[in-house]
Amino acid sequence: MNFLGFYRGGVPQKGRGAIRGAAIARPGEFHTPQYHNFLNNQHPDATLVSSEDAIKFKAYMQVDKVDYTMSRPSHPMHYDHSMDFMKDRSFWLMLILSMLGGMYFVKKVYYERMRWQRWERMQNIENMPAHHFNNRGGVLVQK
């Protein structure tokens, strides 16, 4: 059968008359959905195709016919001669990169300030008076 449900012609076979090849009826004859279900619906998960289903499917396929047959593209073309899309992309890229850089800079400043305070404590520990520290188990903690 072809995709429309009509039997195709084939090689004539002895004793089969007008029926050709592996077809069940004469070439050009339409087969019913019920007969198709009887022959091809051997799987338990298969669904039956009724005449009502076929009519509904045909109506469903006719709904989108205009959309499928319109020329492409269906909207007017826009040519960006001034490369505005690159300006827009560059702006957002620079904004995101500057925000990431700002967050990195804030974290880096915090770490470096802590490092400077540690260096200052380590360098001047001998020069600072003893009452500026608490001795906690051998660890000097600045007050």
C-alpha distance (Angstrom), angle and dihedral (degrees) to the residues before:
residue distance angle dihedral
M1 . . .
N2 3.76 . .
F3 3.82 124.9 .
L4 3.81 91.4 -85.8
G5 3.80 94.5 57.1
F6 3.82 98.0 -105.8
Y7 3.78 120.7 130.8
R8 3.78 114.8 -111.7
G9 3.76 124.6 -137.5
G10 3.77 119.8 -108.0
V11 3.75 141.6 165.1
P12 3.81 112.3 -40.2
Q13 3.78 115.0 -112.9
K14 3.78 127.1 -151.1
G15 3.79 113.2 -100.7
R16 3.83 96.4 10.0
G17 3.81 98.6 94.2
A18 3.84 113.6 -158.6
I19 3.80 93.3 -6.2
R20 3.81 111.0 103.8
G21 3.81 132.6 -158.2
A22 3.80 116.4 -29.5
A23 3.83 92.5 -24.7
I24 3.79 120.4 125.5
A25 3.83 96.2 -147.6
R26 3.81 139.8 27.7
P27 3.86 119.8 -68.4
G28 3.81 112.0 -83.1
E29 3.79 94.7 20.9
F30 3.81 116.1 129.4
H31 3.78 120.4 -126.6
T32 3.79 122.2 -144.9
P33 3.80 122.0 -117.9
Q34 3.80 89.8 -121.4
Y35 3.81 91.4 59.6
H36 3.80 90.4 46.3
N37 3.82 89.2 52.7
F38 3.79 90.6 49.6
L39 3.82 92.3 53.7
N40 3.82 101.8 36.5
N41 3.79 106.4 27.7
Q42 3.80 99.2 87.1
H43 3.82 97.5 123.8
P44 3.83 119.6 89.4
D45 3.83 91.4 -135.0
A46 3.81 94.1 51.4
T47 3.80 118.9 108.2
L48 3.78 127.5 -138.2
V49 3.80 119.6 -111.2
S50 3.78 111.3 -144.0
S51 3.79 128.1 -171.5
E52 3.79 88.9 -106.2
D53 3.81 90.8 54.3
A54 3.80 90.5 50.4
I55 3.82 92.0 50.8
K56 3.81 91.9 47.5
F57 3.81 91.1 48.5
K58 3.78 91.2 50.4
A59 3.83 90.7 50.8
Y60 3.82 89.9 47.1
M61 3.80 91.8 52.4
Q62 3.82 91.4 49.6
V63 3.83 91.8 56.8
D64 3.83 94.0 68.5
K65 3.80 95.7 38.1
V66 3.82 93.1 104.3
D67 3.81 91.6 51.5
Y68 3.80 92.8 49.5
T69 3.80 95.4 46.7
M70 3.82 99.2 45.6
S71 3.77 117.6 107.6
R72 3.78 117.6 -100.7
P73 2.93 132.1 -86.2
S74 3.79 95.9 36.3
H75 3.81 93.4 -168.4
P76 3.82 128.0 61.6
M77 3.79 115.5 -92.7
H78 3.80 120.0 -112.2
Y79 3.78 117.9 -151.2
D80 3.79 115.1 -160.3
H81 3.79 102.2 -152.3
S82 3.82 94.5 164.2
M83 3.85 93.4 52.2
D84 3.82 92.5 -123.2
F85 3.80 90.9 158.6
M86 3.82 90.0 63.3
K87 3.81 91.3 49.4
D88 3.79 89.7 52.5
R89 3.81 92.9 47.0
S90 3.80 92.0 46.1
F91 3.80 91.2 51.6
W92 3.80 94.1 52.6
L93 3.81 92.4 42.9
M94 3.80 91.5 52.7
L95 3.81 91.2 45.5
I96 3.81 92.3 52.5
L97 3.81 92.8 44.2
S98 3.82 92.1 48.3
M99 3.83 90.7 50.3
L100 3.81 91.0 50.3
G101 3.80 90.1 46.1
G102 3.81 90.7 49.6
M103 3.80 91.8 52.0
Y104 3.82 90.2 48.6
F105 3.82 90.9 48.4
V106 3.83 93.2 50.9
K107 3.82 91.7 50.0
K108 3.80 92.0 45.1
V109 3.83 92.3 50.7
Y110 3.81 90.0 51.4
Y111 3.82 92.4 50.9
E112 3.80 93.0 46.2
R113 3.82 92.3 49.7
M114 3.79 89.2 52.8
R115 3.80 89.5 47.9
W116 3.86 91.8 50.1
Q117 3.80 91.0 50.4
R118 3.82 90.4 50.7
W119 3.81 91.9 48.9
E120 3.79 90.7 48.8
R121 3.81 91.0 50.9
M122 3.80 92.9 47.0
Q123 3.81 94.5 47.2
N124 3.79 97.6 44.9
I125 3.80 101.3 35.7
E126 3.81 92.5 108.8
N127 3.82 93.3 48.7
M128 3.79 96.9 50.1
P129 3.82 120.4 91.0
A130 3.79 117.4 -105.1
H131 3.80 94.1 -120.8
H132 3.84 88.9 68.1
F133 3.81 90.4 70.5
N134 3.77 139.4 63.7
N135 3.79 116.7 -147.5
R136 3.79 107.7 -139.7
G137 3.75 109.2 178.7
G138 3.80 94.4 -40.5
V139 3.81 93.7 -41.6
L140 3.78 115.4 112.7
V141 3.79 112.6 -141.8
Q142 3.78 117.9 -169.9
K143 3.80 114.4 -126.5
